[in-house]
């Protein structure tokens, strides 16, 4: 069995909030708690991408 297959099996599956992008989490937050300032949303998304917390960085065409 190759090393790649072993590593892939050990990785936990992404479910719940872990599977959501930063934009999706912000939309969920706004749905439940109220709207965020546009500048704040941009700053949150930029920080998440800069620090590698958001995996949606490769999606083009997203605008806030």
Kinemage of the C-alpha trace (Angstrom):
@kinemage 1
@onewidth
@group {chain A} dominant
@subgroup {mainchain}
@vectorlist {calphas} color= white
{ca unk a 1} P 0.000 0.000 0.000
{ca unk a 2} L 1.390 3.384 -0.902
{ca unk a 3} L 2.124 6.152 1.577
{ca unk a 4} L -0.334 8.457 -0.150
{ca unk a 5} L -3.252 6.112 0.455
{ca unk a 6} L -2.335 5.666 4.114
{ca unk a 7} L -2.167 9.428 4.688
{ca unk a 8} L -5.447 9.997 2.898
{ca unk a 9} L -7.213 7.506 5.161
{ca unk a 10} L -5.844 9.088 8.336
{ca unk a 11} L -7.179 12.520 7.404
{ca unk a 12} L -10.474 13.201 9.171
{ca unk a 13} L -13.435 13.899 6.953
{ca unk a 14} L -14.555 17.497 6.735
{ca unk a 15} L -18.060 17.957 7.965
{ca unk a 16} L -20.144 20.612 9.627
{ca unk a 17} L -18.543 24.003 9.998
{ca unk a 18} L -15.126 22.734 8.911
{ca unk a 19} L -16.438 22.141 5.399
{ca unk a 20} L -17.682 25.726 4.977
{ca unk a 21} L -15.678 28.492 3.346
{ca unk a 22} L -15.171 31.793 5.135
{ca unk a 23} L -17.838 33.432 2.944
{ca unk a 24} L -20.325 30.703 3.838
{ca unk a 25} L -19.564 31.078 7.545
{ca unk a 26} L -20.070 34.828 7.321
{ca unk a 27} L -23.401 34.338 5.533
{ca unk a 28} L -24.486 31.916 8.255
{ca unk a 29} L -23.437 34.394 10.939
{ca unk a 30} L -25.351 37.210 9.245
{ca unk a 31} L -28.441 35.035 8.926
{ca unk a 32} L -28.500 34.395 12.674
{ca unk a 33} L -26.948 37.489 14.243
{ca unk a 34} L -27.302 40.376 11.789
{ca unk a 35} L -25.345 41.972 9.013
{ca unk a 36} L -21.644 42.743 9.194
{ca unk a 37} L -20.014 45.869 7.847
{ca unk a 38} L -18.730 45.365 4.289
{ca unk a 39} L -15.220 46.476 5.229
{ca unk a 40} L -15.187 44.051 8.182
{ca unk a 41} L -16.211 41.171 5.926
{ca unk a 42} L -13.412 41.980 3.488
{ca unk a 43} L -10.903 42.130 6.326
{ca unk a 44} L -12.077 38.788 7.778
{ca unk a 45} L -11.876 37.064 4.394
{ca unk a 46} L -8.452 38.551 3.611
{ca unk a 47} L -7.066 37.505 7.007
{ca unk a 48} L -8.424 33.976 6.596
{ca unk a 49} L -6.816 33.641 3.180
{ca unk a 50} L -3.517 35.160 4.291
{ca unk a 51} L -3.214 32.772 7.237
{ca unk a 52} L -4.362 29.716 5.297
{ca unk a 53} L -7.564 29.272 7.310
{ca unk a 54} L -9.787 29.436 4.241
{ca unk a 55} L -9.583 26.816 1.517
{ca unk a 56} L -11.705 28.754 -0.958
{ca unk a 57} L -8.804 30.995 -2.018
{ca unk a 58} L -8.695 29.318 -5.413
{ca unk a 59} L -12.298 30.273 -6.228
{ca unk a 60} L -12.349 33.220 -8.617
{ca unk a 61} L -15.065 35.803 -9.003
{ca unk a 62} L -16.147 36.141 -5.386
{ca unk a 63} L -17.212 39.617 -4.428
{ca unk a 64} L -18.500 41.010 -1.197
